[in-house]
Amino acid sequence: MTAADPLPAWAYPPPEGFTADDLDRIPDLPPHTELIDGSLVFVSPQKYFHSLAVDLLTTALRGLAPSAMKVCREMSVTLGRRQRPEPDVMVLRAEAVTEDAEETGFRAEDVLLAVEVVSPDSEERDRKRKPQLYAEAGIPHFWRVEKGAGRHPVVYVFEREPATGGYVATGIHHDRLKLSVPFDIDIDLAGIDRM
């Protein structure tokens, strides 16, 4: 784009802000555009660690998930009229995925687990705002993945506490991620070295 090129129409938000439905209608949005608090959020190119961590978790979870659940990566979830973030990995109720697989996103009530791999440009969103939004929307489980020593992921596990509606930390996992919720999970986090 040169200085003489006009700005795309989506560069000018409507007076009331964007809505979750707008993400499916706005042409030429950059890939992985999110809607948080009615504003479009663009992501910078991901680091190799981010890609590896998402691949590791997606592949492992797909191999472990029961048939009543599906695992997807980098798909948006509608949390409200002005909230449509894109978790790096999600575990969904299987019935949320249609036979033709034409979904562009999912509903909060279909999500059992949302996972965010923290990147330098998304630290504040991944550590604070997105978990708050996921908890308020009723998503029962949240993992935050940080880069530990070398390329090893550190997984911070949270569970939604029904009385307060917020997440509480239930563990920090460095070498192995072994959990019983939302299903039996045993992932060798050091396996990232073999990728």
C-alpha positions in Angstrom: 0.0 0.0 0.0 1.4 3.4 -0.9 0.4 6.8 0.6 -1.9 7.3 -2.4 -3.8 4.1 -1.8 -7.1 4.6 0.1 -7.4 2.9 3.5 -9.6 -0.3 3.5 -13.2 0.3 4.7 -12.5 -1.7 7.9 -9.9 0.8 9.0 -12.8 3.1 10.0 -14.9 1.4 12.7 -18.6 2.0 12.9 -19.7 4.4 15.6 -20.9 1.6 17.8 -17.8 -0.5 17.2 -17.4 -3.9 15.4 -19.5 -6.9 16.4 -18.7 -10.6 16.3 -20.7 -11.1 13.2 -18.6 -8.5 11.4 -15.5 -10.7 11.3 -17.3 -13.0 8.8 -18.4 -10.1 6.6 -15.5 -7.7 6.4 -13.4 -8.3 3.2 -9.6 -8.5 3.2 -9.0 -8.6 6.9 -5.5 -9.9 7.8 -5.4 -13.6 8.9 -6.2 -14.3 12.5 -7.8 -11.0 13.2 -9.6 -11.0 16.6 -12.4 -8.9 18.1 -11.8 -7.8 21.7 -13.9 -5.2 23.3 -15.4 -4.2 20.0 -12.0 -3.4 18.4 -10.1 -5.4 15.7 -6.9 -6.8 17.0 -4.2 -7.8 14.4 -1.5 -10.3 15.3 2.2 -10.0 14.3 4.0 -12.9 12.6 4.3 -15.7 15.1 7.7 -17.0 16.4 8.8 -20.5 15.8 8.3 -21.4 19.5 4.7 -20.4 19.2 4.2 -22.6 16.2 5.9 -25.6 17.8 3.9 -25.3 21.1 0.6 -25.0 19.2 1.5 -28.1 17.1 2.7 -30.1 20.1 -0.5 -29.4 22.1 -2.9 -29.8 19.1 -1.4 -33.1 18.0 -1.3 -34.5 21.6 -4.8 -33.5 22.5 -6.2 -34.9 19.3 -4.6 -38.2 20.1 -6.0 -38.2 23.6 -9.5 -36.6 23.3 -12.5 -38.9 23.6 -14.9 -39.1 20.7 -17.3 -36.7 22.3 -14.7 -33.9 21.9 -12.9 -32.3 19.0 -9.6 -30.3 19.0 -9.0 -27.3 16.8 -6.3 -24.7 16.4 -6.6 -21.0 15.6 -10.3 -20.7 15.3 -12.4 -17.9 16.9 -14.9 -18.2 19.6 -17.9 -15.8 20.0 -18.0 -14.8 23.7 -20.5 -11.9 23.3 -21.6 -9.3 20.8 -18.2 -7.5 20.9 -15.9 -10.4 21.8 -14.6 -12.9 19.3 -11.0 -13.8 20.2 -9.0 -16.7 18.6 -7.5 -19.1 21.1 -4.4 -20.9 19.8 -6.0 -24.3 20.7 -9.5 -25.3 21.8 -11.2 -28.5 22.9 -14.9 -28.5 21.8 -17.9 -30.6 22.2 -18.0 -32.8 19.1 -21.5 -31.8 18.2 -20.3 -28.2 17.7 -18.5 -29.3 14.5 -20.9 -29.8 11.6 -20.5 -32.6 9.0 -19.5 -30.1 6.3 -16.9 -28.4 8.6 -17.7 -24.9 7.3 -17.6 -23.2 10.7 -15.6 -19.9 10.9 -15.8 -20.0 14.7 -17.6 -21.6 17.6 -19.9 -20.6 20.5 -18.5 -20.2 24.1 -20.9 -22.9 25.4 -19.2 -25.4 23.0 -15.7 -24.8 24.3 -14.4 -26.9 27.2 -10.8 -25.7 27.1 -9.1 -22.6 25.6 -5.3 -22.5 25.3 -3.2 -19.4 24.7 0.5 -19.5 23.8 1.9 -16.2 24.9 3.8 -14.1 22.3 5.6 -10.8 23.0 2.9 -8.8 21.2 0.1 -10.6 23.1 1.4 -10.8 26.6 -1.2 -8.5 28.2 -4.1 -10.0 26.2 -3.1 -13.6 26.8 -2.3 -13.2 30.5 -5.1 -10.9 31.6 -7.9 -9.9 29.2 -8.5 -13.1 27.3 -8.7 -15.4 30.5 -11.1 -12.9 32.0 -13.3 -13.0 28.9 -13.1 -16.8 28.7 -14.1 -17.2 32.4 -16.9 -14.7 32.1 -18.2 -16.7 29.1 -18.3 -19.9 31.2 -15.4 -21.8 29.5 -14.5 -24.3 32.3 -10.7 -24.7 31.5 -7.9 -22.4 30.4 -4.2 -23.0 29.8 -1.6 -20.3 29.4 1.6 -21.5 27.7 4.8 -19.6 28.3 8.3 -20.1 26.9 10.5 -21.7 29.6 14.2 -22.6 29.3 15.3 -23.1 25.8 12.3 -24.0 23.7 10.5 -25.9 26.5 6.9 -24.8 27.2 5.6 -24.2 30.7 1.8 -24.7 30.9 -0.1 -22.8 33.6 -3.5 -24.6 34.2 -6.6 -22.9 35.4 -10.1 -24.1 36.2 -13.2 -22.0 36.4 -14.5 -21.7 40.0 -18.3 -21.7 39.8 -19.0 -19.5 42.9 -16.9 -16.6 41.7 -17.0 -17.3 37.9 -13.2 -16.6 37.7 -10.3 -18.9 37.1 -8.1 -20.4 39.8 -4.7 -21.9 39.2 -4.5 -25.6 39.6 -1.0 -26.3 38.5 2.2 -25.3 36.7 3.7 -28.0 34.4 7.2 -27.9 33.1 8.2 -31.4 31.7 5.0 -33.3 31.7 1.4 -32.2 31.6 -0.7 -34.8 33.4 -4.3 -34.0 34.1 -7.7 -35.7 34.6 -9.8 -32.7 33.3 -11.4 -32.0 30.9 -10.3 -35.7 30.1 -7.3 -37.8 30.9 -4.3 -36.0 29.6 -0.6 -37.0 29.6 1.7 -34.9 27.4 5.5 -35.0 27.3 6.2 -31.3 27.0 9.9 -32.0 26.5 8.8 -33.7 23.2 9.0 -30.2 21.7 12.8 -31.0 21.3 12.0 -33.7 18.8 9.9 -31.5 16.6 
